[in-house]
Amino acid sequence: MEVNVPMVLITVVIAAAAYLIGSRLSRKDSGAIVKQAEELAAKMIDDARREADTITKEAELKVRAQVLEAKTDYEREVTEKRKDLQNLEKRLQQKEENLDRKVALFDQKELDILKKEQSISTREQNLAQRDEELKRGAEIQREKLEAISGMTAIEAKKELMLSMEEEARHDAAKLIRLIEEEARETADKKAKELISLAIQRYAGEYVAEKTVSVVPLPSDEMKGRIIGREGRNIRTLEAATGIDLIIDDTPEAVILSGFNPVRREVARLSLEKLISDGRIHPGRIEEVVAKSTEEVELAIKEAGDQAAFDLGVHGIHPEILKLIGRLKYRTSYTQNVYQHSLEVAFLCGIMAAELGVNPKHAKRAGLLHDLGKAVDHEVEGSHAVIGAELAKKYGESHKIVHAIMAHHEDEKPSSVLAVLVQAADALSGARPGARREMLETYVKRLDDLERIATSFGGVTNSFAIQAGREIRVIVSSDQVTDEQSTLLAREIAKKIEAEMTYPGQIKVNVIRETRAVEYAR
């Protein structure tokens, strides 16, 4: 409760002031004045008391109202907090119940897992016991078999392998004999097929250009003299040279046709001499052919000697020099093989000098790298393999033989010299104007090779290299085994033979590898 203190103080001050004033007045008037002052003071005091009571009551009422309002607010706030606490308690209770259910579920799962583990452990023990029993049983059976047969398991294996090997050899011998008999029966048919296939693989324009020589005649009357009475002159000339003479309506010309360029050159020289001499009869023809043969052989030998001299390569066997000279009459894609061999030798020497390799050895290997092309029409096989065998036969060193063998990947290159020969061969054959083949045909052959290789299952990629002489096939190690890769190479080769036409031969190289990758962190 609050009291209005300032009003009381004012009243007291007024009363005191009135009293002082009254004391100073004359005693005559002092009684009346004092009396008035006292009355006034008493009145003022009463008024002040009444006002103070009024103010006190108002203050009490205000205080009570404030207390009541504060109490109401407090009770409302307490009620709201109580509701919030109740809601929170409910949620906590629900979460606790959920946790209890999850704990119970986990406990049940743990019990199930323990039961399964016990079951698996029991099964493993049973399996181990069975395995041990089977091993003991197998051991007992092996011992019984050894006792019955009188041989140990190792001896029995050896005996079985020997018998299987003998049986396989016997079957192989029978198969070989059957194949040989079948080959004899079908030799003529197979030869015709091979000849037709070989003819098909060469373009007509190329064959006509590279297997034919034209000899000009002074007049068409000379054709009759060349033919002779009843054709004896032309038959003698063809028999002596091994070349066909074609005498047709071509004015003032005779065509010489044959696959052997050396014999064709002998026939050309012989016919030119006979025409210039005018004496054409069988005896004269045989004499001229013999002389022309000697001249061509001499030219071949001189060409080989000249190549060795130009390159500064000495000590080459004379037979090899003759073969090098024969390359002068051999072409590959219209490129003269003799000039190509010289180019390869010079390129090998230049690169070897830059790399610090013996230039003479490099030139020697480059000159001899296509040696097999001099006789590849007479011997079956790749010209690289034929050339390596000839070089080995005539005393060339192992590194030269290896370089010849490896220049078309018939053998994996294992020396710098072999790699140099490969590079120089590619440079000489790939330079502009060196070889003539339509770009569309070349690109199509490469595309066909890669298409055929990728058509087989398990092949991930394929690359035609060595100007189409080799196809490298990458297979997936997950889908193709080592044994299957060998069969795959054979199947790809057969499909290439059946669907494509190409000069020479194509090497099919199937590559299978397994890669294991891990990262250290």
Secondary structure by P-SEA (a helix, b strand, c coil): cccaaaaaaaaaaaaaaaaaaaaaccccaaaaaaaaaaaaaaaaaaaaaaaaaaaaaaaaaaaaaaaaaaaaaaaaaaaaaaaaaaaaaaaaaaaaaaaaaaaaaaaaaaaaaaaaaaaaaaaaaaaaaaaaaaaaaaaaaaaaaaaaacccaaaaaaaaaaaaaaaaaaaaaaaaaaaaaaaaaaaaaaaaaaaaaaaaaccaaaaaaccbbbbbbccaaaaaaaacccaaaaaaaaaaccbbbbbcccccccccccccaaaaaaaaaaaaaaaaaccccaaaaaaaaaaaaaaaaaaaaaaaaaaaaaaccccccaaaaaaaaaccccccccccaaaaaaaaaaaaaaaaaaacccaaaaaaaaaaccccccccccccccaaaaaaaaaaaacccaaaaaaaaccccccccccaaaaaaaaaaaaaaaccccccccaaaaaaaaaaaaaaaacccccccccccccccbbbbbbbcccccaaaaaaaaaaaaaaaaaccccccbbbbbbbbbbbbbbbcc
